[in-house]
Amino acid sequence: MLIIISDLHLGDGTTADSIAPSAFRLFARRLSESARFASIRKDGKYRPIDSMDVLLLGDIIDPLHSTRWLDTDPGDADYIRPWSDPYTAPYAKKLMEVTRAILAKNEESMSVLRSLASGEEIKLPPATLDGKPDYESRVRLPCKVRFHYMVGNHDWYYHLKGPAFDTIRLEMIQKMGLSNPASPFPFDPEESPLLMELFERHRVYARHGDIYDKFNYDREAGRDHGTIGDVFTMDVCNRFPVEVSKRYRDRLPAGIVNSLRKIANIRPVLAAPLWISGQIREYAGNHPLEDELKKVWDDISDEFLELDFVRQADKAFRFDMVDAMELIIKTSGRASFKTINDIVIWVRRRMWGGKRSFVNFAVKEPAFLNGRAQHIVYGHTHYYEVVPMRLNTFAPVPESQVYFNSGTWHSYYDLAMHNPREQRFVPYQALTYLTFYSDEEHDGRRFETWSGSYA
């Protein structure tokens, strides 16, 4: 049995809150039920499984959404950011600091993962002689969970090579109950023979999916490098509430700084200026500081656009991501909110075709085209999906091939698709996981999905 979850975005509490430990306890109960179902084999007999595999498909630990990186400024001798040279001494030290803070903040949730990994959490009854669960027996058989960590665009740092990063990964392995070695956590599944064997057994092919998002992945530089998305998140979205608090805390209406910290939960991220303008109006109204708060956004946005990393990423003679961000950011204080709305909507359509699904990329995966995988799984978008791709009639027995998106475990505010010019964001929390069975498990069933949301 293979379970896939992604996009938990566990943080250190300096920006938006992580999902509650209760979600992990619910997940543990669900896994216990799934283990019992998987133990009913294709022949109808009960034979308890002794282990299962859970793939953490990227953006699990989220060092990017931490303001701890902001304790130095450009020009400082020890200036460091997630996109700095990772092989300078301060980089691994800062990443260790942020990682430890995240693990400590989420210790209650981590303890659930460790309990699952040790076999303490899931206990199954033995089988009777006629192949049924023996619920009368006092014996209970442990079922261990093997957790496999792959990286995405918010946790790509754990893909970096070197002893300093091995030390960081070792702490994660111990605190999270991971089965990974301390060597770089895989980004491409082909980097891990163990994962490829696991995928082969379950007829699955999975990747985080950020390679299809030019805002968060640079195809020329590869995954061991920062992106414009990293810079915008850190030096604009994370920094804005810090600067507002630093300059105006004693003069602001109650609640506005905490509200601005929720920028980390905005989808899409380029809609951040709309969220900020809406929060200013909600909390400040006609407060005399409104224009000053807008000026803070403009100041840090201008500084963002002048960063060496951003300027180097700007491609001459064609419309690219830097140009898109400049359109959005630099008009935020110089244009009406309606103009900002129109630009955000236009850029979203221009850069992503107005679509949120990655299914069009899934149908180009070699594992889909050659029929080796029945199931293609991505994360990254936060939008849970189950999309039939084709009925493969070339197989000995015709079989369906399906695309899945593993959604998220997260609280966020999503820009409404209906009349987005109204600047409405819909708040809710979501929790999704996908389950794939091997041939002999769960009466021959191939997959199940579970997705819950609440507000």
TORRO-830666 format. One record per residue: x, z negated, y of N, C-alpha, C in turn; residue in one letter. Coordinates in steps of 0.1 Angstrom, whole numbers, plus 5000, padded with zeros to 4 digits. Layout:
REM TORRO-830666
XZYXZYXZYA ...
REM end
This chain:
REM TORRO-830666
500850004988500050005000500950005012M 500650095022501350105034500350085046L 500649985054499849965066500750005078I 500050065088500850115100500150055112I 500949985121500449945134501449985144I 501049995157502050025167501549975181S 502449985191502149955205501549825207D 502249715202501749585205502249535219L 503349595223503949565237503949415239H 504649345230504849195232505849175243L 505449095253506249075265506648925266G 507448905277507948765279507148695289D 505948745293505048675302505348695317G 506448775320506648795335505848905341T 505248985332504249085337502949055330T 502249155324500949135318501149055305A 500048985301500048905289500048985277D 500648935266500648995253499248965246S 498949035236497749005228497948865222I 496848795220496848655216497248635201A 497848525197498148495183496948515174P 495748485179494648505170494548645164S 495048745171495048875166495948885153A 497048815153497948815142497248735130F 496548635133495948555122494848645116R 494048715125493048805119493648915111L 494848965115495549065108495949015094F 496448895094496848835081495648815071A 494548785076493348765068492948905062R 493049005071492649145067493649195056R 494949165058495849205048495649135034L 495149015035494848945022493749015015S 492649055023491549135017492049265011E 492949335019493449465015494249455002S 495049345001495849324989494949304976A 493749244978492849224966492249364963R 491849444973491349574971492349664964F 493549654969494649744963494949704948A 494649584945494949534931493849594921S 492849644925491849724917492449864915I 492949884903493650014901492750124898R 493250244897492550364895491750364882K 492150294872491450284860490350174860D 490150104872489150004873489649864870G 490849854864491349724860492049654872K 491949524872492549434882493949404878Y 494949444885496349414883496949374897R 497149244899497549204913498949264917P 498949324929500149374935501049254939I 502349274940503249164944503849184957D 503549304963504149324977503349444983S 503549454996503049565004503949595015M 503849705022504649745033503849765046D 504449715056503849725070504849795079V 504449915084505349985093504949955108L 505949905115505749875129506249995136L 505350085141505650215145505950235160L 506850135165507350155179506550085189G 507250045200506649975211506049835207D 506849765199506349635193506849525203I 508149505203508749425214508949505226I 508649455238508649535250509549485260D 510849505260511749455270511549525283P 510949645284510849715296509849645306L 508849575301507949505309508349365311H 509549345316510149215320510749225333S 510449135342511149125355512549065355T 512949015343514248955342515349055345R 515049185344516049295347516249305362W 515349245370515349265385516149165392L 517049085386517848985393519149045399D 519349175398520449245405519849365413T 520549405423520149515431521149625431D 520749755433521649865434522849835443P 524049855439525149825447525849695443G 525149605436525749485431526749515420D 527849445419528849465409528349455395A 527349365393526749345380525349405379D 525049505387523749575386523549635373Y 522349605367521949645354520449675353I 520149785347518749825344518749885330R 517549895324517449955311518050095309P 518150165320518750305319520250305323W 520850185325522250185328523050215315S 524350225317525250255305525150135296D 524650155284524350045275525649985269P 526750055271528050005265528949935275Y 528349895286528949795295528549655290T 529449555293529149425288527849355292A 527449375305526249305309524949365302P 525049485297523749545292523249465279Y 524149455269523749385257523349235260A 524049175270523749035273522349025279K 522049115288520649115294519649145284K 519849245275518849275265518649165255L 519749085252519548965244518748865251M 518948845264518248745272516748785271E 516448905274515048945274514348945261V 515048985250514548985237514248835232T 515148745235514948605231513748555239R 513548585251512448535259511148585253A 511148715249509948775243509548705229I 510548685221510348615208509948475210L 510448405220510048265222508648265228A 508248355237506948355243505848385232K 506248465222505348505211505648435198N 506248315198506648245186505448215177E 504348185182503148155173502748285165E 502848395172502548525165503648555155S 504948535159506048565150505948475138M 505448355139505448265127504448325117S 503348395121502448455112503148565104V 503948645111504748755105505648705094L 506348595098507348535089506648475076R 505448415078504748365067504248475058S 503848585064503448705055504648755048L 505848765054506948825048507448735036A 507348605037507848515027506848505015S 505648555016504748545005503848415006G 504048335017503248215018501848235022E 501548355029500248375035499248435026E 499748535017498848605009499048564994I 497948504988498048454974496848524967K 497148584955496148654947495948584934L 494748584929494448524916495048614905P 495448554894495948634883494848714876P 495248804867494248884860493848814847A 492648834844492148794830492548894820T 492348864807492748954797492049084797L 490849084803490049204803490149274817D 491149234825491449304837490549274849G 490249144851489449104862490148994869K 489848964882490448854889490048724883P 490948634880490648504874490548404886D 489348394892489248304903489148154899Y 488948134886488947994881490347934879E 491248024878492647974876493147904889S 493947794887494647734898495847804902R 496347894894497547974897497148074908V 498048094918497948204927499348264929R 499248404929500448484929500748524943L 502048504948502348544961502448694962P 502048754974502148894977502948894990C 504248944989505048955001504849075009K 505049065022504849185031506249225036V 506649345034507849405039507549475052R 508149415063507949475076509149565079F 508749695083509749795087509549835102H 510649825109510549845124511149975127Y 510350065134510750185140510650175155M 511450245163511350225177510550335184V 510050305196509450395205510050405218G 509350435228509950455242510050315249N 509350215245509550085252510549995245H 510950025233511849945225513050025220D 513350135226514350225221515750165221W 515950055229517149985230517649935216Y 516749905207517049855194517549975184Y 517650095190518250205183519750225186H 520150145196521550165201522550115190L 523750175189524750145179525750035185K 526349955176527349865181527149725176G 528149645175528049505170527149425179P 527249445192526449355202524949375199A 524549505196523149535194522749495180F 523749495170523449445157523149295157D 523749225166523549075168522049055173T 521649135182520349125188519249155177I 519549265169518649305159518549195148R 519649135145519649025135518748915139L 518748875152517748775156516348815155E 516048945158514748995156514348995142M 515249025133514949025118514548885114I 515348795118515048655114513748595120Q 513448625133512348575139511048645135K 511148775132509948855129509748875114M 510648835106510548855091510648995087G 511549075094511749215092512549235079L 512349345073513149385061514249485065S 514349525078515349615083516749555081N 517749635079519149585081519449575096P 520549515099520849495113521449615120A 521549725113522049855119520849905127S 521150015135520050065144518750085137P 517650035144516350055138516050205140F 515450275130515250415131514250455142P 514550575147513550645156512950765149F 513750845143513250955135513150895120D 512050925113511950865100513050915091P 513651035093514751085085515950995086E 516050915096517250825097517150715086E 516050695079515950585069515450645056S 516350655046515950695033514750605027P 514850475030513750395025512450435030L 512350465043511050505049510650635044L 511550725042511150855036510650845022M 511150755014510650725001509250665002E 509050575011507750515013506750615017L 507150705026506250815031505850905019F 506850945011506651035000505650964990E 505750844988504850774978503450764983R 503250764996501950745002501450875008H 502150985007501851115013501551105028R 502451035035502351005049503651055056V 503451105068504551125077504251065091Y 505150975096504750905108505950895118A 505650905130506650885141505950825153R 506650765162506050705174505250805182H 505850915185505051025192505551045206G 506450955211506950975225507751105227D 508151165216508951285218508051395224I 506751375224505851475230505351435244Y 506051345250505651295263506851305272D 506951405281508151435289508351325299K 507351245302507551135311508351025305F 508351005292508950895285509950935274N 510251065274511351115264512051235270Y 513351235270514151335275514751415264D 514251535261514751605249516251645250R 516751655262518151695263519051575261E 518651455266519451335264519251265251A 518051275245517851205232517251065235G 517050995223516350865224517250755229R 518550765229519350655233519650655248D 518650705255518850715270517550685277H 517650625289516450595296515750715302G 514550705307513750815312513150775325T 512550875332511850855344510750745342I 510150755331509050645328509650505328G 510850485323511450355323511750315338D 512250405346512650375360511350345368V 510350425366509050395374508450265370F 508450235357507950105352508649985358T 509949995357510749885361510849865377M 511349975383511649955398510449985407D 509350025402508150035410507049935405V 506549955393505449875388505849735386C 506949705379507349565377507749505390N 508449575399508949525411507949495422R 506849575422505949565433505349425435F 504749365424504249225426505349125429P 506549145424507649055428507949065443V 508049185448508349195462507149145471E 505949175467504749125474504848975475V 505048905463505148765462506248705471S 507348775470508548725478508348735493K 507648835497507448855512506248785517R 505148775509503848735515503148625508Y 503748565498502948475489502148375497R 502648305507501948205514500848265523D 500748395525499748455534498748535527R 498748535513497948625506496648555501L 495548625500494348575493494748535478P 494148425473494448375460494048485450A 494948505440494748595429495348725429G 495748775441496148915442497448935435I 498448845436499648875429499548885414V 498748785408498548795394497748925390N 496848965398496149095396497149205396S 498049215406498949325407499949325395L 500149215388501049205376500449285365R 499149315365498449385355498749535355K 499549575364499949715365500549765351I 501149665344501749695331500649745321A 499349715324498249745315497549875319N 497949935330497250055335497550175326I 496450245323496650375316495850485324R 496350595327497850635325498650565336P 499950555333500850475342500850545356V 500750675357500750735370499650705379L 498650635373497450595381497750455388A 498950405387499250275393498850265408A 499150365416498750355430497250335432P 496450395423495050375425494650235422L 495250175411494950035408495349945419W 496549965425497049885436496049885448I 495650015452494750025463493449955461S 492949965448491749895445491849745445G 492949695441493149545441493249495455Q 493949575463494149535477492749525484I 491949625481490549625487489749505482R 489849485469489049375462489449235467E 490749215468491149075471491449055486Y 491849165493492249145507491149205516A 490449305512489449365521490049415533G 489549365544490049405557491149305562N 491749235553492749135556493849215564H 494449145574495449215582496749255575P 496949195563498049225555497949355547L 496749415547496549525538497549635541E 497749675553498749775557500149735553D 500449605554501749565551502049575536E 501049545528501149555513501349705509L 500649795516500849935513502249975517K 502749915527504149945532505149895521K 504949785515505749735504505849845493V 504649895489504650005479505450125484W 505250165496505950285501507450255501D 507850135505509350105506509950115492D 509350045482510050045469509850185463I 508850265466508650395461509750485466S 510050475479511050555485512450525479D 512650395477513950355471514050405456E 512950405449512850465436513250615436F 512750685445512950825446514450865450L 515050765456516450785460517450735450E 517050665439517950615429518750735423L 519950715420520850825414520150875401D 519650785393519150835380517950925382F 517150895392515950985395516351115401V 517251105410517751235417518451325407R 519151265397519851345387518851415378Q 517751345376516651405367515851515373A 515951525387515151625394515751765391D 514951855385515351985382514952085393K 515952155398515752245409514852365404A 514152425414513452555412512252545402F 511852435398510652425389509952295391R 508652295389507852175390508152085378F 508651965381509051875370508451735372D 508851635364508251505365508651435378M 509851455383510151385395509351445406V 509151575407508251635417506851575416D 506351565404505051505402504951365407A 505951285404505951145409506051135424M 506851225430507051225444505751265451E 504951355445503651385451502751265451L 502751185440501851075439502350955448I 503650925447504150805453504250825468I 504750935473505050945487503750975495K 502651005489501451015497500650885497T 501050785489500250665488499950595501S 500950605510500750535523500450635534G 500450765531500350865542499150955540R 498350925530497151005528495950915525A 494750975525493550905522493550875507S 492750775503492650745488492050865481F 491250935487490651055480491751155477K 492651175487493751265484494651215473T 494951085472495751025461495051055448I 493751025448492951055436493051195431N 492851285440492951435436494351465431D 495351415437496751445432496951385418I 496551255416496751195402496051275392V 494851315395494051395385494651525382I 495151595393495751725392497051715384W 497851615387499151595380498951565365V 497951485363497651445349497251575341R 496551665347496151785340497351885339R 498151885350499251975350500351945340R 500651815339501751765330501251745316M 499951715314499551685300498351765296W 497951865304496851955301495551875301G 495451755307494251685307493851625294G 494751635284494351585270495151455267K 494451375258495051255254495451255240R 494951355232495251365218496551435215S 497351395205498551465201498351545188F 497051565185496851635172497451775172V 497551845184498151975184499651975181N 500251865182501651845178501751815163F 500751745158500751705144500651835135A 499851935139499652055131500952135130V 501952105138503252175138504352095130K 504051975126504951905118505251975105E 506551985101506952055088506251985077P 506051855077505451775066503951815064A 503351855075501951905075501952055069F 502852135075502852275072503152305057L 504152225052504552245038503652165028N 502652095033501752015025502251895018G 503551855022504051725015503351605020R 502751605032502051495037500551525039A 499751435034498351445036497951385050Q 498751295054498451215066499551215076H 499351265088500351255099499851145109I 500851055112500450945120501450935132V 500850925144501550895156500950765163Y 501750705171501350595180501350645194G 501850565203502250595217501050615227H 500050685223499050715233498050605235T 498050505226497150395226495650435223H 495450555219494050605217493950625202Y 493250535195492950545181492150675178Y 492650755168492050875164492150895149E 491050965144491151015130490551165131V 491451265130491151395132491451485120V 490451545113490751635102491451755107P 492551795100493351905104493052035096M 493052015082492752125074492452075060R 491852165052491652145037492752225031L 493752165025494852235019494452285006N 494152415005493652484993494852534984T 496052514990497252564982497652454972F 497252334974497552224964496852254951A 497352194940496752214927495252174927P 494952064935493552024937493452024952V 492452094958492352094973492251954978P 493051934989493051804995493051815010E 492451715016492351705031493651655037S 493951715049495051665057494551615070Q 494851495074494251425085495351375094V 495051385107495851325118495251195122Y 496151095123495750955128496550915140F 495950845149496750775159496450625157N 497550545157497450405153497050315164S 496650375176496050295187497050195192G 496550075194497349965201496749835197T 497549725199497149585200497449545215W 496449565223496849545237495649525246H 495849455257494849455268495249555278S 494349635282494649735293493449775301Y 493749835312492749895321492950045322Y 491950105317492050255316491250325326D 491850425333491150505343490050575337L 488850555342487650615336487650765337A 487250835326487250975326486151035334M 484950965335483851015342484050985357H 484051085365484251075380485450985383N 486651025378487850945381488150925395P 487551015404487850995418487150865424R 486350795416485750675420486750555418E 487950585412488950485411488450365402Q 487750395392487250285383488150275371R 488450145368489250115356488450035346F 488450065334487649995324488549895316V 488249765317489149665310488649645296P 489549635286489149585273490449565265Y 490249495253491349475244491049555231Q 492149595225491949675213492949635202A 492549645190493449615178493049715167L 494049785163493849895153494949885142T 494649905130495649935120495150035110Y 496050105103495750205093496350165080L 495650185069496050155056496050275047T 497150295040497250405030497650355017F 496950405007497150354993497850454985Y 498750404975499350494966498350534955S 498750624946497750684937497050584928D 497650474924497050384915496350264921E 496350264934495750144941494250174946E 493550064947492150064953491250174947H 491150184934490250274927490550424931D 491850444935492250584938491950624953G 491450524961491250554975492450594982R 492450684992493650734999493950655011R 492950625020493250555032491950485037F 492250385046491250315053491750295067E 490850285077491350245090490450135096T 490950055104490249945111490549945125W 489549955134489849945149488749865155S 489149765162488249685170488549675184G 487649665193487849645207486849545212S 487149475223486249375228486549355243Y 485649315250485849295265485049165269A 
REM end
